[in-house]
């Protein structure tokens, strides 16, 4: 080889850069935390779900809903317009707040609500797992533990705001945490009892051939679903930020982008929980089995999109309830969650143990 | 200053009796773990008023309604205006209930003038009164719905109210501030196809009321929020002097339309719905039943309007003095142009009193004239003002989340209370 052609060199550089970018994109921590099903997908899904929520409610309520911003897309761009408006709005920080927790807790709440997505598998192919195979054995446990972290920061927000409505709101949130967390975790762990493994990949593998855990154990699915509704303050459990009672609850003093983050983090938590539900109860990527030696697309992109699609359906169902129900009072919600949802979760767990013994 | 420290203010010069402070400016030390929360006046669940509540945990131990944020000195302004100009002023109290709140004023002045409106004018007045009543109840339901987080009820209430607002527009020419009843009659005759539209609207609303029941009143979440909340026993309701649907929900059969019929109500066949429970749910149901009765009244009014077609809508005493052009306009367009003599109308010396049943309860007017073109005194007692007292007695003992459920069920309307 006398000399290296300039063109060949360029080609090589381009190919190295291109494949480097592809590798970076499909590097599991980046791909799952930032792209699908992480931040980027969550953003698109949340915006679409809010749009769907508003459109569906509008249909029930004899009106158009979002329309004016982009009539051809049925007002879809309205949400992006809102997002831009939120990002450029002035952030007013009252003098009486506890500055450090006031500023940081929204960010922590947002990050922690999306963190479970960084430890779950969205494909059976080994190299796509964000954790090492030995840590993957406990992925259900780790994901469930991570979902329980974000509410603490909502309580911190209310306390740091130094506002009475915010204090009452975070007090309500505290009561609700104790009420839903146990049901949600027990509901999720019922799949562990059936499958005899804390490994999400084994949980999904178990659900092959249409044997979805949500179908054979609907009690646990229902308990997890309702607990998720309570935890993300969806109707009829929109209690800790009930507008007509306590303005915006823990978020009363927040404005501009900070308020947008707070509103978004509830939806993003709902999204993370929907992904967990899709994996644990609705078969995950299951109708699809990647071929051996699967590449980026067949081994990672397609299964993650299947999981995403299932989670979107779960989330749309959660959002539709807005048009039908009012909101419960705090004591009634606690009554519902301790007396019925918790009992449902325990019954689901018992059923799961029984099924784990039989199947 | 440290938290919880009582500020030392030298107020010795203000000492009145026991209290060291001006009334309303007392500084009190609260009990441990108690909280004062100001609900309003800029609060999504308060309207133009403030309720100062003291909470022990989540339970309200004391509630203090603070009115007057939208006081517009209507009584005082009335003393400087010609009699006819007071009608558009006082209807700003409750623009969605405009006919009901101005009618007693018109009646009181008519009593002083000693005249009685013609038959058709009475039917037209009753028609607009009932249209307003339904619209006002639907508005109340909308607000009630959004207080409980039920956005569908909010949109439905406001959407269906549009039917009635448009009906009122066809009848009077204005969507809200109609200024329809004037001394001696009404301002306009009903248009050609008014009764057909009215019957169509009645059919539509009957259908819708059933859907309201399904989505709102029989909704399990809403029922749990309302049942047994904000109970006003019969005796308390009477002692506090509640009026209107709130009183009837506590088992007292009291409706000015029935006990002292005005206009054409004595010719009409309707019932007074009464509920015994006295809770928020009963107050919601009473309004639904009242809408049904109002539809019944409107049906009869539609027949009567068809029967009296083409008859006079203005009292002879004014009509006789009207220029020929006005009579031509009336024959062509069914519209009584406001005659110049109203602007210089002198009302004979005397005092009079009139009351009607507005959508939120009994409204009373006392009008005193000293023989000039302006009244000497106009005194208004509005139903919301009479209902406001119950906030103090009904809310304590409930949770903060019950506050909107109670507030909304009383259909309290601050502009009407503050006048």
Contacts between the chains, C-beta under 8 A, distances in Angstrom:
chain1	res1	chain2	res2	distance
A	57	B	151	6.4
A	57	B	152	7.2
A	60	B	152	5.6
A	61	B	151	6.8
A	61	B	152	5.2
A	61	B	154	7.9
A	61	B	155	3.5
A	61	B	156	6.5
A	61	B	159	7.3
A	62	B	155	6.6
A	62	B	156	7.0
A	62	B	159	5.0
A	63	B	155	6.1
A	63	B	159	7.3
A	164	B	35	6.2
A	164	B	36	7.9
A	164	B	37	5.1
A	165	B	37	7.3
A	167	B	35	7.8
A	168	B	35	7.8
A	168	B	37	7.4
A	168	B	55	7.8
A	168	B	58	7.5
A	168	B	400	6.5
A	171	B	58	7.5
A	172	B	58	7.9
A	235	B	149	6.5
A	236	B	149	7.5
A	236	B	221	4.8
A	238	B	149	5.9
A	239	B	401	7.4
A	242	B	149	6.5
A	242	B	401	6.8
A	243	B	44	4.9
A	243	B	45	7.2
A	243	B	149	7.7
A	244	B	44	5.4
A	244	B	45	3.4
A	244	B	146	6.8
A	244	B	147	4.7
A	244	B	148	7.8
A	244	B	149	7.1
A	244	B	404	4.5
A	245	B	45	6.1
A	245	B	400	5.7
A	245	B	401	5.2
A	245	B	403	6.5
A	245	B	404	5.9
A	246	B	400	6.9
A	247	B	43	6.5
A	247	B	44	6.2
A	322	B	151	6.9
A	323	B	151	7.0
A	323	B	152	5.3
A	324	B	152	7.1
A	324	B	215	7.3
A	324	B	219	7.7
A	325	B	149	7.8
A	325	B	150	7.2
A	325	B	219	6.9
A	325	B	221	4.8
A	326	B	145	7.4
A	326	B	148	4.0
A	326	B	149	4.6
A	326	B	150	3.8
A	326	B	153	7.9
A	326	B	219	6.7
A	326	B	221	5.0
A	326	B	222	4.9
A	326	B	225	6.4
A	327	B	148	6.6
A	327	B	149	3.6
A	327	B	221	7.2
A	327	B	225	7.9
A	328	B	221	6.0
A	328	B	224	7.0
A	328	B	225	7.1
A	329	B	224	7.8
A	329	B	225	6.1
A	329	B	399	6.1
A	329	B	401	4.2
A	329	B	402	6.7
A	330	B	58	6.5
A	330	B	399	6.9
A	330	B	401	5.8
A	331	B	58	7.8
A	331	B	399	6.7
A	332	B	224	5.7
A	332	B	225	7.5
